[in-house]
Amino acid sequence: MDDFARLRTIADYQFGAGAGRALFPEEETIAVRRSRTGRPQQVFADDERLVSYGTDGRFTLGLAGGERLSAALVAPRARVVVGAESDPFVREGKNAFAKFVREVDPAIRPGDAVCIVGPDDSLYGVGQAKLSAGAMADFETGVAVETREGAEK
C-alpha cells in the first residue's frame, strides 16, 4: 500500500467514507513533508496545508483540508454548526463556545478534528472538539471547539 492509499484509508476511518478521496484525490499533485524518521507529518496541495498527521495516528485539519471535507461530506458529517454571531470570532481564530452551537455531527468526540461552519454551511474555521456532540448540544457554557485556524472572508 503506497503512502497516499494509506492516508486515504486513515481519512476515511477518521472522517467517514469519501473523506480520503476528497482530501487526497489521485489526479492531484500532493506534497508530503516527513519527519527525520520518514513518517508523514504534513500534507500539502498547492502550497496549502491540508492536514497534519499526528504521532497518535490522527489528522488535524488545515483550512484547505476543511474546505475540501465540508464540500465533499454531507452535512452535518465532521461539522460543528454555530450561529452567525460566531462568524467574526471563529474567523479570527477564537474558540467556538457551546452556547452558540446549533447542530453537530452526532459522532463527534472530544479531540476530533472538525470543520466549524455557519448555518449556511460556509466554513468559518477548523479546530479540535473539546466536548462530545451531546455535551455541545446540552451545555450553555464552555469551549465546544478550540479553533486552530480561522477562514478569512
C-alpha positions as CSV (number, residue, x, y, z in Angstrom):
1,M,0.0,0.0,0.0
2,D,1.5,3.3,-1.0
3,D,1.5,6.4,1.2
4,F,-1.5,8.1,-0.4
5,A,-3.6,4.9,-0.2
6,R,-2.7,4.6,3.5
7,L,-3.5,8.3,4.1
8,R,-6.9,8.0,2.3
9,T,-7.7,5.0,4.4
10,I,-6.9,6.9,7.6
11,A,-9.0,9.8,6.4
12,D,-12.0,7.6,5.6
13,Y,-11.7,6.0,9.1
14,Q,-11.4,9.3,10.9
15,F,-14.0,11.4,8.9
16,G,-16.2,8.9,7.1
17,A,-16.4,7.3,3.7
18,G,-15.3,9.6,0.9
19,A,-13.0,11.8,3.0
20,G,-9.8,10.2,1.7
21,R,-10.6,10.9,-1.9
22,A,-11.8,14.4,-1.0
23,L,-8.6,15.3,0.9
24,F,-6.1,13.4,-1.4
25,P,-7.5,13.0,-4.9
26,E,-5.5,10.7,-7.1
27,E,-5.3,13.1,-10.0
28,E,-3.7,15.9,-7.9
29,T,-0.1,16.6,-7.1
30,I,0.2,16.4,-3.3
31,A,3.4,17.0,-1.3
32,V,4.2,15.2,1.9
33,R,6.7,16.6,4.4
34,R,8.2,13.9,6.5
35,S,9.9,13.7,9.9
36,R,13.5,12.7,10.2
37,T,12.4,9.0,10.5
38,G,10.4,9.2,7.3
39,R,6.9,9.3,8.9
40,P,4.5,11.7,7.1
41,Q,3.9,14.8,9.1
42,Q,2.2,17.4,6.9
43,V,0.4,17.0,3.6
44,F,0.1,20.0,1.2
45,A,-1.6,20.8,-2.1
46,D,-0.8,24.0,-4.0
47,D,1.3,25.2,-1.0
48,E,-1.7,25.0,1.3
49,R,-1.7,22.6,4.3
50,L,-4.4,20.0,4.0
51,V,-3.7,18.1,7.2
52,S,-1.0,17.3,9.7
53,Y,-0.6,13.7,10.7
54,G,0.0,13.3,14.4
55,T,2.0,10.7,16.2
56,D,-1.3,9.5,17.6
57,G,-2.3,8.4,14.0
58,R,-5.0,11.1,13.6
59,F,-5.2,14.1,11.3
60,T,-5.6,17.7,12.3
61,L,-7.1,19.8,9.6
62,G,-5.7,22.7,7.9
63,L,-8.1,25.2,6.4
64,A,-7.6,23.9,2.9
65,G,-8.4,20.4,4.2
66,G,-11.5,21.7,6.0
67,E,-12.7,23.3,2.8
68,R,-12.3,20.0,0.9
69,L,-14.0,18.0,3.6
70,S,-17.0,20.3,4.1
71,A,-17.5,20.4,0.3
72,A,-17.4,16.6,-0.1
73,L,-19.2,15.3,3.0
74,V,-22.9,15.6,3.5
75,A,-23.8,17.9,6.5
76,P,-23.5,17.6,9.4
77,R,-20.7,15.0,9.0
78,A,-17.4,16.2,10.5
79,R,-19.0,19.6,11.3
80,V,-20.0,21.8,14.2
81,V,-22.6,24.3,13.1
82,V,-22.5,27.6,15.0
83,G,-24.7,30.6,14.8
84,A,-23.9,33.5,12.5
85,E,-22.9,35.6,15.6
86,S,-19.8,33.4,15.9
87,D,-18.6,34.2,12.4
88,P,-16.2,37.1,13.0
89,F,-14.8,35.4,16.2
90,V,-14.1,32.0,14.7
91,R,-12.6,33.5,11.5
92,E,-10.2,35.5,13.8
93,G,-9.1,32.2,15.3
94,K,-11.1,32.5,18.6
95,N,-12.8,29.4,20.0
96,A,-16.4,28.3,19.4
97,F,-18.5,28.2,22.5
98,A,-21.1,25.6,23.3
99,K,-23.9,28.2,23.8
100,F,-23.6,29.1,20.1
101,V,-23.6,25.5,18.7
102,R,-26.8,25.0,16.6
103,E,-26.1,21.5,15.2
104,V,-23.3,18.9,15.5
105,D,-22.3,15.6,13.9
106,P,-23.5,13.1,16.5
107,A,-20.3,11.0,16.1
108,I,-18.0,13.8,17.3
109,R,-15.9,13.0,20.4
110,P,-13.5,15.2,22.3
111,G,-10.3,15.5,20.4
112,D,-11.8,15.0,17.0
113,A,-10.7,17.4,14.2
114,V,-13.8,19.3,12.9
115,C,-15.0,21.9,10.5
116,I,-16.7,24.9,12.1
117,V,-19.4,26.1,9.8
118,G,-22.2,28.6,9.8
119,P,-26.0,28.0,9.4
120,D,-25.5,28.2,5.6
121,D,-22.6,25.6,5.8
122,S,-20.0,28.2,5.0
123,L,-16.6,27.3,6.6
124,Y,-15.7,29.6,9.5
125,G,-12.6,27.6,10.5
126,V,-11.2,24.3,11.6
127,G,-10.4,23.1,15.0
128,Q,-10.4,20.4,17.7
129,A,-13.6,19.4,19.5
130,K,-13.3,19.8,23.3
131,L,-16.7,18.3,24.1
132,S,-18.7,15.4,22.8
133,A,-21.5,16.0,20.4
134,G,-24.1,15.5,23.2
135,A,-22.3,17.9,25.5
136,M,-22.1,20.6,22.8
137,A,-25.8,20.4,22.3
138,D,-26.6,20.4,26.1
139,F,-24.1,22.8,27.6
140,E,-24.7,26.5,27.9
141,T,-21.1,27.4,28.8
142,G,-17.6,26.4,27.9
143,V,-15.5,25.9,24.8
144,A,-17.0,23.4,22.3
145,V,-14.3,23.7,19.7
146,E,-10.7,25.0,20.0
147,T,-10.2,26.9,16.7
148,R,-6.9,26.0,15.1
149,E,-7.3,28.2,12.0
150,G,-10.0,30.7,11.0
151,A,-11.1,31.2,7.5
152,E,-10.5,34.7,6.1
153,K,-13.5,36.3,4.4
